Amino acid sequence: MSISNTLWQSNYELALLSLKSKFVQGLKDGNLPKKIFQEYVAQDYFFLESFSRAYGLAVSKSKDKNSIKVLSQLLVGVSEELILHEKYAKEWNIDLTNNYIKPATQNYTDFLDEVSKTQSSVEIMFAMTPCMRLYSWIGKSLANKILNNPYKEWIITYSDEGFDNLAKSLENLIDFSKELYDTNQANYLYKRAMELELEFFNAYSNY
């Protein structure tokens, strides 16, 4: 079994907890309060900015031409997500200019920033892969719940095969990486990212 699949299976219970969070179930049913979604999008914008910086540092530390190429393409994907969030902001009356970072977001971005500054390129990828795989998996899990759902655009975005392919391309990089890494460290980084994702969703589940 590939390292990406092994790590996903090892953390599947955390993924299920994210799926079962009140926030994600609110997206699924369409009954998530508008104010909660507005707060989530505003905070997710901070996260995506941190994610883009992490991709940039992974590129700068990579010694493999293919990794540089793929990571650069993934960075473009995050840029498109940021543009999508700006579109959400207009549609949902979210003021991104008067925005401050909240604890659950700060914890996640601090983790990503620390890993991307101090760890190797492949270790950065171990910390980033869980977000991509989790969002794709959640999107696909909600894909049959988009009829008359005010959050259907969010569900369509993350259930799309194009997004799944981005997740797979990042997983392929860690599966075929020539960089040396410690398996225990890989497990720690992956699990910690999954825990922080759950904390992020839970922060918007108190309604």
ZIFEN-V154139 format. One record per residue. N is the residue number from 0. RES is the residue in three letters. NEAR is the number of other ideal C-beta (glycine too) atoms within 10 Angstrom. D_CENTER is the distance of its C-alpha to the mean C-alpha in Angstrom with 1 decimal. Layout:
n={N:N}
res={RES:RES}
near={NEAR:NEAR}
d_center={D_CENTER:D_CENTER}
This chain:
n={0:1:2:3:4:5:6:7:8:9:10:11:12:13:14:15:16:17:18:19:20:21:22:23:24:25:26:27:28:29:30:31:32:33:34:35:36:37:38:39:40:41:42:43:44:45:46:47:48:49:50:51:52:53:54:55:56:57:58:59:60:61:62:63:64:65:66:67:68:69:70:71:72:73:74:75:76:77:78:79:80:81:82:83:84:85:86:87:88:89:90:91:92:93:94:95:96:97:98:99:100:101:102:103:104:105:106:107:108:109:110:111:112:113:114:115:116:117:118:119:120:121:122:123:124:125:126:127:128:129:130:131:132:133:134:135:136:137:138:139:140:141:142:143:144:145:146:147:148:149:150:151:152:153:154:155:156:157:158:159:160:161:162:163:164:165:166:167:168:169:170:171:172:173:174:175:176:177:178:179:180:181:182:183:184:185:186:187:188:189:190:191:192:193:194:195:196:197:198:199:200:201:202:203:204:205:206}
res={MET:SER:ILE:SER:ASN:THR:LEU:TRP:GLN:SER:ASN:TYR:GLU:LEU:ALA:LEU:LEU:SER:LEU:LYS:SER:LYS:PHE:VAL:GLN:GLY:LEU:LYS:ASP:GLY:ASN:LEU:PRO:LYS:LYS:ILE:PHE:GLN:GLU:TYR:VAL:ALA:GLN:ASP:TYR:PHE:PHE:LEU:GLU:SER:PHE:SER:ARG:ALA:TYR:GLY:LEU:ALA:VAL:SER:LYS:SER:LYS:ASP:LYS:ASN:SER:ILE:LYS:VAL:LEU:SER:GLN:LEU:LEU:VAL:GLY:VAL:SER:GLU:GLU:LEU:ILE:LEU:HIS:GLU:LYS:TYR:ALA:LYS:GLU:TRP:ASN:ILE:ASP:LEU:THR:ASN:ASN:TYR:ILE:LYS:PRO:ALA:THR:GLN:ASN:TYR:THR:ASP:PHE:LEU:ASP:GLU:VAL:SER:LYS:THR:GLN:SER:SER:VAL:GLU:ILE:MET:PHE:ALA:MET:THR:PRO:CYS:MET:ARG:LEU:TYR:SER:TRP:ILE:GLY:LYS:SER:LEU:ALA:ASN:LYS:ILE:LEU:ASN:ASN:PRO:TYR:LYS:GLU:TRP:ILE:ILE:THR:TYR:SER:ASP:GLU:GLY:PHE:ASP:ASN:LEU:ALA:LYS:SER:LEU:GLU:ASN:LEU:ILE:ASP:PHE:SER:LYS:GLU:LEU:TYR:ASP:THR:ASN:GLN:ALA:ASN:TYR:LEU:TYR:LYS:ARG:ALA:MET:GLU:LEU:GLU:LEU:GLU:PHE:PHE:ASN:ALA:TYR:SER:ASN:TYR}
near={8:12:20:24:12:15:25:20:11:13:22:12:9:18:20:13:16:22:17:12:21:15:20:19:16:19:27:20:12:15:12:23:11:11:11:18:20:16:16:22:20:22:22:18:21:18:22:18:15:21:24:17:17:25:24:15:19:28:18:11:18:23:10:16:8:12:23:16:12:19:27:14:12:23:17:13:20:21:13:12:21:16:10:15:18:14:11:21:18:9:10:14:8:20:9:14:6:7:15:9:18:15:9:19:22:15:16:25:21:13:18:22:14:11:22:23:11:10:20:18:23:22:23:24:31:27:23:26:25:27:21:23:24:23:21:21:20:22:19:16:17:23:15:10:17:16:7:7:18:13:19:17:13:21:22:15:16:22:22:15:10:10:19:18:12:22:22:16:15:25:20:15:24:23:14:13:19:9:16:7:18:10:10:8:13:21:16:14:25:26:16:17:25:25:18:22:24:22:16:22:23:15:20:24:16:8:11}
d_center={23.0:20.4:18.5:15.1:16.8:18.5:15.5:13.8:17.2:17.8:14.9:15.4:17.0:14.0:12.1:15.2:15.4:12.1:13.6:16.8:15.8:18.0:15.3:13.9:17.5:18.5:16.3:17.9:21.4:21.1:22.7:19.9:21.9:21.4:21.4:18.4:16.3:17.6:16.6:13.0:12.7:14.7:12.5:9.2:11.2:11.9:8.3:7.9:11.4:10.7:8.0:10.9:13.4:12.0:12.2:15.7:16.8:15.8:17.9:20.7:21.0:21.0:24.4:23.8:24.3:22.1:19.1:19.8:20.1:16.9:14.8:16.6:15.8:12.0:12.6:14.5:11.7:9.7:13.2:13.6:10.6:12.3:15.5:14.4:13.5:17.0:18.4:17.1:18.6:21.9:22.0:21.2:23.2:20.5:21.9:19.3:22.3:23.3:20.0:19.6:16.8:17.0:17.0:13.8:11.9:14.4:14.0:10.4:11.2:14.5:13.1:11.1:14.2:16.6:15.2:15.1:18.6:20.2:18.9:19.5:17.4:16.7:15.9:13.2:11.8:12.1:9.9:7.1:7.6:6.7:3.0:4.6:7.5:6.9:6.0:8.8:10.9:10.8:11.6:14.4:15.6:16.3:17.6:21.2:20.9:20.9:24.6:25.5:22.1:21.4:17.6:18.2:16.7:13.2:13.9:15.4:12.6:10.1:13.2:14.6:15.6:14.7:10.9:11.8:13.9:11.2:9.5:13.1:14.1:11.9:13.2:16.6:16.5:16.3:18.7:21.2:20.8:24.2:23.2:24.4:22.2:23.0:21.7:21.7:19.6:17.1:17.1:16.8:13.8:11.9:13.3:12.8:9.0:9.4:12.0:10.2:7.6:11.0:12.7:10.5:11.3:14.8:15.4:15.7:17.7:20.9:22.9}
